[in-house]
Amino acid sequence: MTSTVLDGVLCLLLISAAVVTVTTVTPREPTGEGRAADVASTLATTTASVNYTLTPRNGTTGVEAPGRASGALDRTAHGTLTQLLARAVVARAEVGDERLSHARDGYSRAVVGAVRGAVRSNHTLITAVWQPYPESSIESRITIGSRPPPDRSVHAATVVASSGFPTTGEAARHAAQSRGIDGVADAVAEGFVDGQFPPTRTRIAAGGGSPGSALVRHRYRRLSNRLNVARSPRPTLADGGVADANDHLETAVAERVRRDLRASNTSAAAAAEGVRLGRVRIVVRTWP
């Protein structure tokens, strides 16, 4: 089964604007294993299809995680290796070092395998990082390869890809001017929750009693638990409850973002300029 409406929700948003920049820094060109810029170009131009199954773990969420019945949670994703890797790192997002979801672990493994199949892992380190703002407690990373020896000259190239979350930089800057740190936190929280649970797609996906709808409820409950959203009253997804559920999540996310920003002692203007919710940074390092 190819990606469906549910997969659109679980993928956050389809990746667009795949490569924004590729930059290089090097003390000298390495020999033997290929240049970092070449590896970055391979990631940006090589396409692949990966098959996987959504496999959420059961836990203390109050909602039973759906199983694999009848292949209902089988998926196929297609794109450049940069696009696939950006989606994979966002799917492994953590809040305070705790994963938000394990539903797409199979996807992440398949993408890492596809990258390893296209890029020589010897003398190469690829690090994909999603951090919506500096010193954020909400972040994720995937590392492919091993660290270079300390005595080797390292060549680096950077690819910036879309995370699939809304680009909130301009909204954050406007909010900083009118409401300071609180405004920046609200802008980030709105973009984060809209990316995790796009209202229209989520309402469609949450309807009925399919394994897919159970998975959406599972993801809501897991994120609510991680953010300490009050259990009572906690909105349901039935009867148009997605908007209320998202509002509750946005309030909780904004509080966490606000704490992070204030702890960093940064100004509201600087905090807004640092918002990178919509970007994944992929750094390629190679050495002789």
N, C-alpha and C positions, 0 to 999 in steps of 0.2 A: 504494500500500500504506500502510495506517495504521500507527501505532506498534505494535511487537511486543515480545516479551520482550527481544530484543536492544536495541531502542530504549529500553526501560526501563533497561537497564544503561548505555547510552550517554548517556541523559539524566540520569544519576546517580540521581535519584529523582524521581518526579512531584512537581510543586510543590503545596504545600498552604499553608493559612493565608496567602493571597496578600498581603493588606495588613494590617500591624500598626498602623502609625501614619501620619498625615499631619500635619505641623507646618509652620507658616509663620513667616517672619521678614522684615520689610520696613520700610524707612525711610519709604516712601510707596507707594501703589498705582500701578503703571505704567499708562500709557494706550496704546491702540492695539493691541497684540498679545495682549492677554489676560493674566489673572493666573496666577501660578505654581500656585496652589491649584487653579484650574480645569483647567490642563494635567495636574496630578497626578491629579485626579479622572477625567479622560479616560483616562489610562493604566490606572487601576484598574478602570474599568467597561466599557471598549470591548473586545470580544472579536474575535479574528481566527483564521484558519487559515492556516498557512504550509506550503508544499510545498518539499522540499529533498532532496538526495541526499548520503548519507554519502560523503565523498571524502578518505580518509586519504592523506597523501603518503608515497611510498616513501622510505626513509632507511636509515641504518645501524643497524637494529634487529635484524637477524638473522632477521626474519620478513617475508615478502613481504606488502605491504599489498594487500588485496583490491580488485578492480576493480568495475565497475558492471554486471557481467553480468546480463542479463535483468531489470534493474530491482530486483534483490534488495535494494539498499541505498536505495531510494526511501522517503521517509517523509513523513508529514503530522503537524503538531503544532497543537493548538488550545488556546486559553486567553485570558485577558485580556492586554492588552499588557504589564502589569506582570509577570505570570507568565512570558510568553514572553521578555521582556527579562532577567528574573532567570536563566532557564535559559541564555540566550545568553551572559551574562557569565561564568557558571560554566564553560561549555563552552570558553571561551577562557583558562582558568587557566594561569598561568605559574609556573615555579619558577626563581627567580633570573633573571628576564627572558627565559626561554626557554619557549615554548609547549609544553604537555604533549601536545596533540593538535590536528591540523588537520581531523579527521574531520567536524566539524560547522561548518566555515567557511560552507558554503552555508546552514545554518540561521541563523547570525548575520546574514548578509547579508539573508536574507528577513525576519528580525525587524526589523532597522533600516529596511528598506523599508516594512514595515507601520506602524512608528511614525511615519515621515516622512509616510505617507499620511494619518494621523489627526491629527497635530499640526503646526501651522504652524511650520516651522523658523526662519523669520525672527524675530529678537529672542527666541529661545528656545535654551537649552542644557540638554540632558539628560545627566547623568552617572550611570552605574550602576557601582557598585564592590563587589567581593567581596574582603574581606580577613579571613581567619579569626581574626586577633588583631593588635593594634597592632604596627607595624614588621615585619610578616611578609614573608618572602621568597617566600611563596606567595600570589599575589593575581591579580586580573584587573579590567579596567575596559573599558567601552564608552562612547564619547562621541558624542552626536548633536547637531549644531549647531555654532555658532561662539561664541567667547568674547565677553562683553559689552564694549563700549567702556569705558575707564577712567573716563570722565566721566558715566556713566549710573547712576542709582539702580537697584539690582537687587532684585527680589522673589524669594524662595526658598521652596520647599516640598519636603519630604522624604517619601518613601514607603519603608517597610521591608518587604521581601518575603522569603519563604522561598527559600533557596538550593537546597533539596532534600537537603542534607547533614543528618545527624542533629544534633539540638540537644544540644550537649555541655557547656553551661554548668554545670549542676548536677554532672555527673561531674567536670568540671575543678575545681570548688570543693572537692569531697570529696577529690579526689586531691591538691590543694594542701595540705590540712590534714595528710594522712598522709605524703606523699612530696615535698612542695615542688615546685620547678620540674620535676623529672623526672616527677612525677605529672601535672602539667598537660600536658607535652609528650606523654606517652603517651595521655592522653585525647583530645587534638586529633588525634594520628596515627591512633588507632583510628577516630574519626569520619570522618576524611578518606578512609581506605582503604575503609571500609564504604560510604561514599557513592559512591566511584568504582567499586567492584567488590562490590556486594551478593552475598554468598556463594551463596545459592540461585539467584538469577537468573543469576549469572555461570556457575555450573556448567551450567545448562541452555543458555545461549547459547554456551558454549565447546565443546559437544559436536558431533561430526560434522565434515564438511569443507566446510561452506557458507561463502560470503563473509562472513557474519556472524561465524562462529566464528573465521575468520582475522583479522577485525578486532579481536576481543577479545584474541587473542594479541598482535597488533600493539600494542595499547594497553598491555598489561602490559609488553611488552619496552621500549617507548618510555619509560614511567615508570621502569622499573627502571634503564635506562641513565642517565636524567636524575638519579636519586638515587644512582647509583653502587652499586647492589646487586651484590654479588659474583657474577661469572659462574659460579663453580663452588664449591659446588653451587648452582645456581639452579633452583628448583622449576618443574615443568611444570604445566599445567592438567589433564592427563590423570589418570585414576584417582584422583579426589578431591583433586588437588593444589591446588585453589583456596585452601584454608585455609592451607597452607604458603606459597603465593605471597603471600597477604595478610599473613601474619606477617612475611615478609621485607621487604615494603614498609613495614609499620608501624614496624619497627625503624629503617629508613632515614629515614622521615618524622619520627619522634620525635627523631632525632639533629639534623635540620635545625631543627626547632621549638625544641629545647633551646638550640641555638646562638643563634637569634634572640632568645629570651627573656633569656638571660644577657647578650647584647650590649646589650640595652635597659636593663639595670640595674634591672629592676622586681622587686618582691617576688612571691613565689608567689601570695599572695592577690590582688594587683592583676592579675597575669597571668591568673589564672582569671576574674576579673571582666571582663576584656577579651576573652574568647573569644567570637567571633561567627561561628563556622563555619557555623551554620545560617541566616545572614542575608545579604541583598543590600541595599545602601543605594542608593536611586535619588533623586538630587537634581535638581529642576527649577528653573532660573533663567530669569526673564523680565525684560525692561526696555523702556522706552518706545522 
